[in-house]
Amino acid sequence: MGGAQTIWNALTTIIQMEGRVTQQAQLLTAQQARIETLTERVIRLETQMEMLLIGAGAKSPSKRLR
């Protein structure tokens, strides 16, 4: 019966690990969505900043950074 208990413990461990992997995958998906949202916000802010600077007569920041 020791062998059956070892197999049962291994299966239980695998099931627990699968649950943790699923949870981590969900967290990763949520974090990726947050990163993409933040990236979109930064792009919008950069665009607004460039428009304001160009409107104020400054050179385009994208040309200065290169």
C-alpha positions as CSV (number, residue, x, y, z in Angstrom):
1,M,0.0,0.0,0.0
2,G,3.0,2.3,0.3
3,G,3.2,2.4,-3.5
4,A,-0.4,3.4,-3.9
5,Q,0.0,6.2,-1.3
6,T,3.1,7.5,-3.2
7,I,1.1,7.6,-6.5
8,W,-1.8,9.3,-4.8
9,N,0.5,11.9,-3.2
10,A,2.1,12.5,-6.6
11,L,-1.3,13.0,-8.3
12,T,-2.4,15.3,-5.5
13,T,0.7,17.4,-6.0
14,I,0.3,17.6,-9.7
15,I,-3.3,18.7,-9.3
16,Q,-2.2,21.4,-6.9
17,M,0.5,22.6,-9.2
18,E,-1.9,22.7,-12.1
19,G,-4.1,25.0,-10.1
20,R,-1.2,27.3,-9.3
21,V,-0.1,27.4,-12.9
22,T,-3.7,28.3,-14.0
23,Q,-3.8,31.1,-11.4
24,Q,-0.4,32.4,-12.5
25,A,-1.5,32.4,-16.1
26,Q,-4.6,34.4,-15.2
27,L,-2.5,36.9,-13.3
28,L,-0.1,37.2,-16.2
29,T,-2.9,37.9,-18.6
30,A,-4.2,40.6,-16.3
31,Q,-0.8,42.2,-16.0
32,Q,-0.3,42.1,-19.8
33,A,-3.6,43.9,-20.3
34,R,-2.5,46.5,-17.7
35,I,0.9,47.0,-19.4
36,E,-0.8,47.5,-22.8
37,T,-3.2,50.0,-21.3
38,L,-0.3,52.0,-19.8
39,T,1.6,51.8,-23.1
40,E,-1.4,53.3,-24.9
41,R,-1.6,56.1,-22.3
42,V,2.1,56.9,-22.7
43,I,1.7,57.1,-26.5
44,R,-1.2,59.5,-26.2
45,L,0.7,61.7,-23.7
46,E,3.8,61.7,-26.0
47,T,1.6,62.8,-28.9
48,Q,0.0,65.6,-26.9
49,M,3.4,66.8,-25.7
50,E,4.8,66.9,-29.2
51,M,1.7,68.8,-30.5
52,L,2.0,71.3,-27.7
53,L,5.8,71.8,-28.3
54,I,5.3,72.1,-32.0
55,G,2.5,74.6,-31.4
56,A,4.9,76.6,-29.1
57,G,7.4,76.8,-31.9
58,A,9.9,74.2,-30.6
59,K,11.5,71.6,-32.8
60,S,9.9,68.2,-32.9
61,P,11.1,66.2,-29.8
62,S,11.3,63.0,-31.9
63,K,13.8,64.7,-34.2
64,R,15.9,65.9,-31.2
65,L,16.1,62.4,-29.6
66,R,17.6,60.8,-32.7
